[in-house]
């Protein structure tokens, strides 16, 4: 059974609105259509795909475990970061600096592709990958 592309990842943020603002204002995702799930939240779209799901406060019910809004969860295993394809390295760099978002940048040896690494407000690692010509 081969898998397809990654569909989305879900965050239960400490501050729903702050995390939404980060992904939209800093990273450029857009709030989009979300079914009426009975609790607050957002689906954030990248390239027309609901890539990041943000969970607001929920009540526990059968099959649903509500962990709360503590920063780290022991049951997320060894999850490290999520990555997005990106373009316009100079504009992204300027956008992050103007919003005082700390980041680390590197160029991958041989391929010459550029990467930016940063953290969202809840400490989730985010990697942005730029094609080789942009790292020059």
Secondary structure as the mmCIF struct_conf table of DSSP 4:
data_model
#
loop_
_struct_conf.conf_type_id
_struct_conf.id
_struct_conf.beg_label_comp_id
_struct_conf.beg_label_asym_id
_struct_conf.beg_label_seq_id
_struct_conf.end_label_comp_id
_struct_conf.end_label_asym_id
_struct_conf.end_label_seq_id
STRN STRN1 UNK A 9 UNK A 11
BEND BEND1 UNK A 14 UNK A 15
HELX_RH_AL_P HELX_RH_AL_P1 UNK A 16 UNK A 21
HELX_RH_PI_P HELX_RH_PI_P1 UNK A 22 UNK A 26
TURN_TY1_P TURN_TY1_P1 UNK A 27 UNK A 27
STRN STRN2 UNK A 30 UNK A 32
BEND BEND2 UNK A 38 UNK A 39
STRN STRN3 UNK A 41 UNK A 46
TURN_TY1_P TURN_TY1_P2 UNK A 47 UNK A 48
STRN STRN4 UNK A 49 UNK A 55
STRN STRN5 UNK A 61 UNK A 61
TURN_TY1_P TURN_TY1_P3 UNK A 62 UNK A 63
STRN STRN6 UNK A 64 UNK A 64
BEND BEND3 UNK A 69 UNK A 69
BEND BEND4 UNK A 71 UNK A 71
HELX_RH_3T_P HELX_RH_3T_P1 UNK A 74 UNK A 76
TURN_TY1_P TURN_TY1_P4 UNK A 77 UNK A 78
STRN STRN7 UNK A 81 UNK A 86
HELX_RH_AL_P HELX_RH_AL_P2 UNK A 89 UNK A 98
TURN_TY1_P TURN_TY1_P5 UNK A 99 UNK A 100
STRN STRN8 UNK A 103 UNK A 107
TURN_TY1_P TURN_TY1_P6 UNK A 109 UNK A 111
STRN STRN9 UNK A 114 UNK A 119
TURN_TY1_P TURN_TY1_P7 UNK A 121 UNK A 122
STRN STRN10 UNK A 125 UNK A 130
HELX_RH_3T_P HELX_RH_3T_P2 UNK A 132 UNK A 135
#
